[in-house]
């Protein structure tokens, strides 16, 4: 049994319901971070790409990426479109190029970028939270080592 093709109006309505922030996956990941007592800022507009979650003190930017919009398994999925194929291919490839540019810009500013796929959050949000917590701990340890090295170089006890 095949599904009836949707009308342009139905497709337009569906697309209009897609949110740009506070999506279900973002909320789920933020709840996990709160459960871990990790304090963050959300949707920071003055950073490239307006990351979904930011740990400013540790310069960690997190993006929650949907597979469709950000081109997960793009080589395999590129041929899946039945309607407006060229539009969607160009749209997703622009998104992917923008993601790479944002990553480069943030890294150039000294930020660590973490991108987490929607399906990974849905599958195991605790594992995603652990990945972020590990990055925070690594960053804190790196800062402590740098501080200790600076003190040692200056001859401080």
Legacy VTK file of the C-alpha trace (Angstrom):
# vtk DataFile Version 3.0
C-alpha trace
ASCII
DATASET POLYDATA
POINTS 157 float
0.000 0.000 0.000
1.502 3.315 -1.051
0.810 6.611 0.625
-1.219 9.217 -1.196
0.948 12.062 -2.486
0.586 15.148 -0.335
-0.640 18.397 -1.816
1.558 21.494 -2.000
-0.561 23.034 0.758
-0.016 20.025 3.050
3.727 20.085 2.427
3.839 23.843 2.994
1.981 23.477 6.299
4.337 20.715 7.455
7.410 22.780 6.578
6.014 25.854 8.363
5.806 23.864 11.617
9.556 23.188 11.715
11.140 25.179 14.515
14.538 26.874 14.427
15.206 26.766 18.164
13.931 24.965 21.248
13.332 21.840 19.174
12.507 18.589 20.925
16.065 17.316 20.622
17.522 20.570 21.990
15.149 20.511 24.949
15.945 16.833 25.644
19.691 17.481 25.583
19.377 20.590 27.765
17.329 18.613 30.297
20.108 16.030 30.425
22.705 18.764 30.955
20.600 20.268 33.764
20.306 16.802 35.315
24.116 16.784 35.356
24.126 20.290 36.936
25.933 21.763 33.925
25.159 25.443 33.374
25.012 26.753 29.820
23.608 29.508 27.656
21.368 28.782 24.698
21.157 30.220 21.180
24.027 32.691 21.622
23.524 35.190 18.808
26.939 36.878 18.937
28.787 33.667 17.980
29.075 32.334 14.422
26.210 29.956 13.660
24.272 30.894 16.829
25.068 27.629 18.669
22.200 25.801 20.356
24.125 25.366 23.622
27.210 27.285 24.790
29.619 26.893 27.682
31.225 30.317 27.288
33.774 30.026 30.085
35.184 26.873 28.494
34.629 27.996 24.887
32.523 25.000 23.896
29.750 25.407 21.316
27.206 22.655 20.747
24.890 22.190 17.789
21.974 19.734 17.687
21.737 18.799 14.013
18.804 17.125 12.297
19.845 14.459 9.802
17.687 15.811 6.994
18.647 19.487 7.222
22.354 18.921 7.846
22.934 16.080 5.388
23.782 13.028 7.473
24.735 10.116 5.176
24.367 12.567 2.310
25.988 10.360 -0.328
23.333 7.702 0.341
20.345 10.006 0.859
20.965 12.509 -1.925
18.891 10.481 -4.378
15.862 10.114 -2.077
14.056 13.247 -3.269
11.072 12.787 -5.557
9.962 16.401 -5.888
12.046 19.555 -6.395
15.186 17.417 -6.357
17.578 20.179 -7.465
16.126 22.643 -4.923
16.581 20.236 -2.012
20.042 19.087 -3.047
21.217 22.710 -3.316
19.508 23.617 -0.020
21.055 20.760 1.989
24.482 21.255 0.411
24.343 24.981 1.298
23.493 23.997 4.879
26.426 21.578 4.977
28.803 24.230 3.579
27.519 26.738 6.152
28.081 24.195 8.948
31.714 23.734 7.823
32.227 27.516 7.649
30.736 27.996 11.140
32.983 25.235 12.515
36.075 26.902 11.000
35.057 30.342 12.292
34.470 29.111 15.837
37.707 27.111 15.884
39.607 30.168 14.640
38.215 32.008 17.676
39.526 29.235 19.952
36.227 27.395 20.454
35.666 23.637 20.550
32.706 22.667 18.364
30.542 19.647 19.122
27.836 18.608 16.662
25.381 15.973 17.821
22.973 14.246 15.459
19.260 14.199 16.234
19.118 10.394 16.091
21.969 10.113 18.618
20.094 12.355 21.059
16.891 10.355 20.589
18.725 7.036 20.903
20.785 7.814 24.020
20.601 11.336 25.444
22.685 10.302 28.466
25.556 9.261 26.212
25.348 12.660 24.469
25.374 14.389 27.862
28.437 12.352 28.866
30.216 13.388 25.662
29.639 17.052 26.513
30.619 16.581 30.157
33.832 14.822 29.048
34.647 17.769 26.771
34.099 20.175 29.683
36.322 18.151 32.012
39.036 17.924 29.331
38.844 21.687 28.823
39.109 22.370 32.551
42.112 20.050 32.873
43.773 21.715 29.869
43.264 25.145 31.471
44.725 23.924 34.761
47.806 22.531 33.007
48.293 25.801 31.129
47.986 27.735 34.392
50.484 25.424 36.110
52.918 25.694 33.186
52.648 29.478 33.225
53.351 29.571 36.957
56.295 27.215 36.545
57.715 29.320 33.687
57.441 32.440 35.852
59.277 30.734 38.708
56.296 30.712 41.081
56.073 27.894 43.644
LINES 1 158
157 0 1 2 3 4 5 6 7 8 9 10 11 12 13 14 15 16 17 18 19 20 21 22 23 24 25 26 27 28 29 30 31 32 33 34 35 36 37 38 39 40 41 42 43 44 45 46 47 48 49 50 51 52 53 54 55 56 57 58 59 60 61 62 63 64 65 66 67 68 69 70 71 72 73 74 75 76 77 78 79 80 81 82 83 84 85 86 87 88 89 90 91 92 93 94 95 96 97 98 99 100 101 102 103 104 105 106 107 108 109 110 111 112 113 114 115 116 117 118 119 120 121 122 123 124 125 126 127 128 129 130 131 132 133 134 135 136 137 138 139 140 141 142 143 144 145 146 147 148 149 150 151 152 153 154 155 156
